[in-house]
Amino acid sequence: MHRNSFALVVLFGAMALGLSALGGCSTVEGLGKDIQKGGEAIERAADRNKAD
């Protein structure tokens, strides 16, 4: 029974996090810009840590 309660808490936590993330960008265009900025940040980090 304890395991099911933990899974339920994790599920609701993930749902709350996802909804708050989607609430931050009110349009599909905004979501696309957010994803693009995230990708650019990952790309910059990869370039900085690239082995020469």
PyMOL Python script that loads the backbone (N, CA, C, O; Angstrom):
from pymol import cmd

cmd.read_pdbstr("""\
ATOM      1  N   MET A   1       0.821  -1.198   0.000  1.00  0.00           N
ATOM      2  CA  MET A   1       0.000   0.000   0.000  1.00  0.00           C
ATOM      3  C   MET A   1       0.862   1.258   0.000  1.00  0.00           C
ATOM      4  O   MET A   1       0.524   2.245  -0.653  1.00  0.00           O
ATOM      5  N   HIS A   2       1.968   1.223   0.726  1.00  0.00           N
ATOM      6  CA  HIS A   2       2.863   2.377   0.801  1.00  0.00           C
ATOM      7  C   HIS A   2       3.450   2.709  -0.569  1.00  0.00           C
ATOM      8  O   HIS A   2       3.621   3.880  -0.909  1.00  0.00           O
ATOM      9  N   ARG A   3       3.754   1.689  -1.344  1.00  0.00           N
ATOM     10  CA  ARG A   3       4.345   1.875  -2.663  1.00  0.00           C
ATOM     11  C   ARG A   3       3.378   2.604  -3.600  1.00  0.00           C
ATOM     12  O   ARG A   3       3.791   3.468  -4.373  1.00  0.00           O
ATOM     13  N   ASN A   4       2.102   2.256  -3.531  1.00  0.00           N
ATOM     14  CA  ASN A   4       1.096   2.915  -4.365  1.00  0.00           C
ATOM     15  C   ASN A   4       0.948   4.385  -3.989  1.00  0.00           C
ATOM     16  O   ASN A   4       0.751   5.231  -4.862  1.00  0.00           O
ATOM     17  N   SER A   5       1.040   4.693  -2.710  1.00  0.00           N
ATOM     18  CA  SER A   5       0.934   6.081  -2.265  1.00  0.00           C
ATOM     19  C   SER A   5       2.095   6.899  -2.801  1.00  0.00           C
ATOM     20  O   SER A   5       1.907   8.028  -3.254  1.00  0.00           O
ATOM     21  N   PHE A   6       3.296   6.332  -2.752  1.00  0.00           N
ATOM     22  CA  PHE A   6       4.472   7.028  -3.256  1.00  0.00           C
ATOM     23  C   PHE A   6       4.345   7.275  -4.761  1.00  0.00           C
ATOM     24  O   PHE A   6       4.653   8.367  -5.238  1.00  0.00           O
ATOM     25  N   ALA A   7       3.902   6.284  -5.495  1.00  0.00           N
ATOM     26  CA  ALA A   7       3.728   6.429  -6.940  1.00  0.00           C
ATOM     27  C   ALA A   7       2.700   7.504  -7.252  1.00  0.00           C
ATOM     28  O   ALA A   7       2.859   8.254  -8.215  1.00  0.00           O
ATOM     29  N   LEU A   8       1.659   7.584  -6.457  1.00  0.00           N
ATOM     30  CA  LEU A   8       0.630   8.596  -6.658  1.00  0.00           C
ATOM     31  C   LEU A   8       1.180   9.997  -6.401  1.00  0.00           C
ATOM     32  O   LEU A   8       0.873  10.929  -7.145  1.00  0.00           O
ATOM     33  N   VAL A   9       1.980  10.149  -5.366  1.00  0.00           N
ATOM     34  CA  VAL A   9       2.592  11.442  -5.057  1.00  0.00           C
ATOM     35  C   VAL A   9       3.527  11.858  -6.186  1.00  0.00           C
ATOM     36  O   VAL A   9       3.530  13.017  -6.598  1.00  0.00           O
ATOM     37  N   VAL A  10       4.317  10.916  -6.682  1.00  0.00           N
ATOM     38  CA  VAL A  10       5.233  11.217  -7.790  1.00  0.00           C
ATOM     39  C   VAL A  10       4.453  11.608  -9.040  1.00  0.00           C
ATOM     40  O   VAL A  10       4.826  12.549  -9.741  1.00  0.00           O
ATOM     41  N   LEU A  11       3.382  10.893  -9.316  1.00  0.00           N
ATOM     42  CA  LEU A  11       2.560  11.197 -10.490  1.00  0.00           C
ATOM     43  C   LEU A  11       1.974  12.600 -10.403  1.00  0.00           C
ATOM     44  O   LEU A  11       2.050  13.368 -11.362  1.00  0.00           O
ATOM     45  N   PHE A  12       1.389  12.936  -9.253  1.00  0.00           N
ATOM     46  CA  PHE A  12       0.807  14.269  -9.109  1.00  0.00           C
ATOM     47  C   PHE A  12       1.877  15.359  -9.141  1.00  0.00           C
ATOM     48  O   PHE A  12       1.634  16.449  -9.660  1.00  0.00           O
ATOM     49  N   GLY A  13       3.037  15.080  -8.599  1.00  0.00           N
ATOM     50  CA  GLY A  13       4.133  16.038  -8.654  1.00  0.00           C
ATOM     51  C   GLY A  13       4.572  16.303 -10.085  1.00  0.00           C
ATOM     52  O   GLY A  13       4.804  17.449 -10.470  1.00  0.00           O
ATOM     53  N   ALA A  14       4.683  15.238 -10.871  1.00  0.00           N
ATOM     54  CA  ALA A  14       5.070  15.386 -12.275  1.00  0.00           C
ATOM     55  C   ALA A  14       4.010  16.146 -13.057  1.00  0.00           C
ATOM     56  O   ALA A  14       4.330  16.967 -13.917  1.00  0.00           O
ATOM     57  N   MET A  15       2.750  15.869 -12.754  1.00  0.00           N
ATOM     58  CA  MET A  15       1.673  16.589 -13.434  1.00  0.00           C
ATOM     59  C   MET A  15       1.695  18.071 -13.073  1.00  0.00           C
ATOM     60  O   MET A  15       1.508  18.920 -13.944  1.00  0.00           O
ATOM     61  N   ALA A  16       1.917  18.387 -11.820  1.00  0.00           N
ATOM     62  CA  ALA A  16       1.968  19.784 -11.390  1.00  0.00           C
ATOM     63  C   ALA A  16       3.140  20.499 -12.044  1.00  0.00           C
ATOM     64  O   ALA A  16       3.003  21.642 -12.483  1.00  0.00           O
ATOM     65  N   LEU A  17       4.281  19.845 -12.114  1.00  0.00           N
ATOM     66  CA  LEU A  17       5.449  20.439 -12.757  1.00  0.00           C
ATOM     67  C   LEU A  17       5.190  20.682 -14.240  1.00  0.00           C
ATOM     68  O   LEU A  17       5.529  21.741 -14.768  1.00  0.00           O
ATOM     69  N   GLY A  18       4.593  19.708 -14.906  1.00  0.00           N
ATOM     70  CA  GLY A  18       4.290  19.860 -16.326  1.00  0.00           C
ATOM     71  C   GLY A  18       3.301  20.974 -16.596  1.00  0.00           C
ATOM     72  O   GLY A  18       3.468  21.739 -17.545  1.00  0.00           O
ATOM     73  N   LEU A  19       2.282  21.071 -15.777  1.00  0.00           N
ATOM     74  CA  LEU A  19       1.287  22.134 -15.966  1.00  0.00           C
ATOM     75  C   LEU A  19       1.877  23.509 -15.696  1.00  0.00           C
ATOM     76  O   LEU A  19       1.548  24.472 -16.389  1.00  0.00           O
ATOM     77  N   SER A  20       2.742  23.609 -14.701  1.00  0.00           N
ATOM     78  CA  SER A  20       3.347  24.915 -14.429  1.00  0.00           C
ATOM     79  C   SER A  20       4.307  25.308 -15.546  1.00  0.00           C
ATOM     80  O   SER A  20       4.421  26.487 -15.879  1.00  0.00           O
ATOM     81  N   ALA A  21       4.995  24.331 -16.124  1.00  0.00           N
ATOM     82  CA  ALA A  21       5.889  24.625 -17.248  1.00  0.00           C
ATOM     83  C   ALA A  21       5.088  25.091 -18.456  1.00  0.00           C
ATOM     84  O   ALA A  21       5.488  26.032 -19.142  1.00  0.00           O
ATOM     85  N   LEU A  22       3.961  24.441 -18.721  1.00  0.00           N
ATOM     86  CA  LEU A  22       3.126  24.852 -19.847  1.00  0.00           C
ATOM     87  C   LEU A  22       2.457  26.200 -19.577  1.00  0.00           C
ATOM     88  O   LEU A  22       2.204  26.963 -20.510  1.00  0.00           O
ATOM     89  N   GLY A  23       2.176  26.492 -18.335  1.00  0.00           N
ATOM     90  CA  GLY A  23       1.561  27.766 -17.989  1.00  0.00           C
ATOM     91  C   GLY A  23       2.511  28.935 -18.206  1.00  0.00           C
ATOM     92  O   GLY A  23       2.073  30.075 -18.360  1.00  0.00           O
ATOM     93  N   GLY A  24       3.791  28.661 -18.217  1.00  0.00           N
ATOM     94  CA  GLY A  24       4.785  29.713 -18.419  1.00  0.00           C
ATOM     95  C   GLY A  24       4.818  30.236 -19.841  1.00  0.00           C
ATOM     96  O   GLY A  24       5.254  31.364 -20.071  1.00  0.00           O
ATOM     97  N   CYS A  25       4.376  29.455 -20.784  1.00  0.00           N
ATOM     98  CA  CYS A  25       4.346  29.910 -22.169  1.00  0.00           C
ATOM     99  C   CYS A  25       2.904  29.787 -22.657  1.00  0.00           C
ATOM    100  O   CYS A  25       2.364  28.688 -22.785  1.00  0.00           O
ATOM    101  N   SER A  26       2.317  30.907 -22.917  1.00  0.00           N
ATOM    102  CA  SER A  26       0.881  30.923 -23.178  1.00  0.00           C
ATOM    103  C   SER A  26       0.494  30.537 -24.598  1.00  0.00           C
ATOM    104  O   SER A  26      -0.691  30.363 -24.882  1.00  0.00           O
ATOM    105  N   THR A  27       1.452  30.402 -25.483  1.00  0.00           N
ATOM    106  CA  THR A  27       1.132  30.041 -26.861  1.00  0.00           C
ATOM    107  C   THR A  27       2.054  28.935 -27.341  1.00  0.00           C
ATOM    108  O   THR A  27       3.079  28.659 -26.717  1.00  0.00           O
ATOM    109  N   VAL A  28       1.699  28.315 -28.426  1.00  0.00           N
ATOM    110  CA  VAL A  28       2.562  27.294 -29.030  1.00  0.00           C
ATOM    111  C   VAL A  28       3.863  27.948 -29.489  1.00  0.00           C
ATOM    112  O   VAL A  28       4.931  27.344 -29.390  1.00  0.00           O
ATOM    113  N   GLU A  29       3.776  29.173 -29.986  1.00  0.00           N
ATOM    114  CA  GLU A  29       4.978  29.887 -30.410  1.00  0.00           C
ATOM    115  C   GLU A  29       5.907  30.099 -29.223  1.00  0.00           C
ATOM    116  O   GLU A  29       7.122  29.936 -29.344  1.00  0.00           O
ATOM    117  N   GLY A  30       5.345  30.458 -28.087  1.00  0.00           N
ATOM    118  CA  GLY A  30       6.153  30.646 -26.881  1.00  0.00           C
ATOM    119  C   GLY A  30       6.818  29.355 -26.452  1.00  0.00           C
ATOM    120  O   GLY A  30       7.978  29.357 -26.039  1.00  0.00           O
ATOM    121  N   LEU A  31       6.090  28.249 -26.546  1.00  0.00           N
ATOM    122  CA  LEU A  31       6.660  26.952 -26.206  1.00  0.00           C
ATOM    123  C   LEU A  31       7.821  26.627 -27.144  1.00  0.00           C
ATOM    124  O   LEU A  31       8.861  26.138 -26.704  1.00  0.00           O
ATOM    125  N   GLY A  32       7.644  26.895 -28.424  1.00  0.00           N
ATOM    126  CA  GLY A  32       8.709  26.647 -29.395  1.00  0.00           C
ATOM    127  C   GLY A  32       9.954  27.461 -29.098  1.00  0.00           C
ATOM    128  O   GLY A  32      11.072  26.961 -29.220  1.00  0.00           O
ATOM    129  N   LYS A  33       9.766  28.714 -28.707  1.00  0.00           N
ATOM    130  CA  LYS A  33      10.911  29.561 -28.362  1.00  0.00           C
ATOM    131  C   LYS A  33      11.624  29.040 -27.120  1.00  0.00           C
ATOM    132  O   LYS A  33      12.853  29.035 -27.059  1.00  0.00           O
ATOM    133  N   ASP A  34      10.851  28.602 -26.135  1.00  0.00           N
ATOM    134  CA  ASP A  34      11.451  28.054 -24.923  1.00  0.00           C
ATOM    135  C   ASP A  34      12.265  26.802 -25.226  1.00  0.00           C
ATOM    136  O   ASP A  34      13.366  26.632 -24.702  1.00  0.00           O
ATOM    137  N   ILE A  35      11.731  25.935 -26.063  1.00  0.00           N
ATOM    138  CA  ILE A  35      12.446  24.708 -26.430  1.00  0.00           C
ATOM    139  C   ILE A  35      13.707  25.053 -27.211  1.00  0.00           C
ATOM    140  O   ILE A  35      14.751  24.433 -27.012  1.00  0.00           O
ATOM    141  N   GLN A  36      13.614  26.038 -28.099  1.00  0.00           N
ATOM    142  CA  GLN A  36      14.771  26.442 -28.887  1.00  0.00           C
ATOM    143  C   GLN A  36      15.867  27.003 -27.982  1.00  0.00           C
ATOM    144  O   GLN A  36      17.041  26.683 -28.169  1.00  0.00           O
ATOM    145  N   LYS A  37      15.503  27.828 -27.013  1.00  0.00           N
ATOM    146  CA  LYS A  37      16.494  28.383 -26.092  1.00  0.00           C
ATOM    147  C   LYS A  37      17.162  27.280 -25.284  1.00  0.00           C
ATOM    148  O   LYS A  37      18.367  27.326 -25.039  1.00  0.00           O
ATOM    149  N   GLY A  38      16.378  26.290 -24.871  1.00  0.00           N
ATOM    150  CA  GLY A  38      16.952  25.154 -24.148  1.00  0.00           C
ATOM    151  C   GLY A  38      17.941  24.394 -25.003  1.00  0.00           C
ATOM    152  O   GLY A  38      19.009  24.010 -24.525  1.00  0.00           O
ATOM    153  N   GLY A  39      17.602  24.174 -26.256  1.00  0.00           N
ATOM    154  CA  GLY A  39      18.509  23.490 -27.175  1.00  0.00           C
ATOM    155  C   GLY A  39      19.786  24.270 -27.421  1.00  0.00           C
ATOM    156  O   GLY A  39      20.867  23.688 -27.507  1.00  0.00           O
ATOM    157  N   GLU A  40      19.666  25.578 -27.533  1.00  0.00           N
ATOM    158  CA  GLU A  40      20.852  26.422 -27.731  1.00  0.00           C
ATOM    159  C   GLU A  40      21.762  26.372 -26.508  1.00  0.00           C
ATOM    160  O   GLU A  40      22.985  26.350 -26.644  1.00  0.00           O
ATOM    161  N   ALA A  41      21.172  26.354 -25.322  1.00  0.00           N
ATOM    162  CA  ALA A  41      21.971  26.272 -24.096  1.00  0.00           C
ATOM    163  C   ALA A  41      22.716  24.936 -24.031  1.00  0.00           C
ATOM    164  O   ALA A  41      23.879  24.893 -23.629  1.00  0.00           O
ATOM    165  N   ILE A  42      22.059  23.862 -24.419  1.00  0.00           N
ATOM    166  CA  ILE A  42      22.713  22.551 -24.435  1.00  0.00           C
ATOM    167  C   ILE A  42      23.843  22.545 -25.452  1.00  0.00           C
ATOM    168  O   ILE A  42      24.916  21.998 -25.196  1.00  0.00           O
ATOM    169  N   GLU A  43      23.600  23.152 -26.602  1.00  0.00           N
ATOM    170  CA  GLU A  43      24.624  23.208 -27.644  1.00  0.00           C
ATOM    171  C   GLU A  43      25.848  24.002 -27.181  1.00  0.00           C
ATOM    172  O   GLU A  43      26.982  23.589 -27.428  1.00  0.00           O
ATOM    173  N   ARG A  44      25.630  25.124 -26.521  1.00  0.00           N
ATOM    174  CA  ARG A  44      26.746  25.922 -26.002  1.00  0.00           C
ATOM    175  C   ARG A  44      27.539  25.144 -24.958  1.00  0.00           C
ATOM    176  O   ARG A  44      28.769  25.181 -24.952  1.00  0.00           O
ATOM    177  N   ALA A  45      26.840  24.449 -24.085  1.00  0.00           N
ATOM    178  CA  ALA A  45      27.522  23.653 -23.062  1.00  0.00           C
ATOM    179  C   ALA A  45      28.336  22.535 -23.701  1.00  0.00           C
ATOM    180  O   ALA A  45      29.444  22.238 -23.253  1.00  0.00           O
ATOM    181  N   ALA A  46      27.800  21.922 -24.731  1.00  0.00           N
ATOM    182  CA  ALA A  46      28.525  20.857 -25.428  1.00  0.00           C
ATOM    183  C   ALA A  46      29.768  21.419 -26.110  1.00  0.00           C
ATOM    184  O   ALA A  46      30.824  20.786 -26.094  1.00  0.00           O
ATOM    185  N   ASP A  47      29.649  22.607 -26.710  1.00  0.00           N
ATOM    186  CA  ASP A  47      30.800  23.227 -27.363  1.00  0.00           C
ATOM    187  C   ASP A  47      31.895  23.572 -26.347  1.00  0.00           C
ATOM    188  O   ASP A  47      33.081  23.415 -26.635  1.00  0.00           O
ATOM    189  N   ARG A  48      31.501  24.035 -25.171  1.00  0.00           N
ATOM    190  CA  ARG A  48      32.491  24.388 -24.145  1.00  0.00           C
ATOM    191  C   ARG A  48      33.206  23.161 -23.614  1.00  0.00           C
ATOM    192  O   ARG A  48      34.380  23.236 -23.252  1.00  0.00           O
ATOM    193  N   ASN A  49      32.520  22.039 -23.564  1.00  0.00           N
ATOM    194  CA  ASN A  49      33.105  20.826 -22.978  1.00  0.00           C
ATOM    195  C   ASN A  49      33.623  19.843 -24.014  1.00  0.00           C
ATOM    196  O   ASN A  49      33.959  18.703 -23.694  1.00  0.00           O
ATOM    197  N   LYS A  50      33.685  20.294 -25.247  1.00  0.00           N
ATOM    198  CA  LYS A  50      34.142  19.412 -26.321  1.00  0.00           C
ATOM    199  C   LYS A  50      35.643  19.151 -26.164  1.00  0.00           C
ATOM    200  O   LYS A  50      36.420  20.070 -25.903  1.00  0.00           O
ATOM    201  N   ALA A  51      36.028  17.913 -26.322  1.00  0.00           N
ATOM    202  CA  ALA A  51      37.452  17.549 -26.263  1.00  0.00           C
ATOM    203  C   ALA A  51      38.100  17.900 -27.603  1.00  0.00           C
ATOM    204  O   ALA A  51      37.586  17.547 -28.665  1.00  0.00           O
ATOM    205  N   ASP A  52      39.213  18.587 -27.538  1.00  0.00           N
ATOM    206  CA  ASP A  52      39.914  18.974 -28.776  1.00  0.00           C
ATOM    207  C   ASP A  52      40.839  17.913 -29.262  1.00  0.00           C
ATOM    208  O   ASP A  52      41.497  18.090 -30.287  1.00  0.00           O
TER     209      ASP A  52
END
""", "prot")
cmd.dss("prot")
cmd.show_as("cartoon", "prot")
cmd.util.cbc("prot")
cmd.orient("prot")
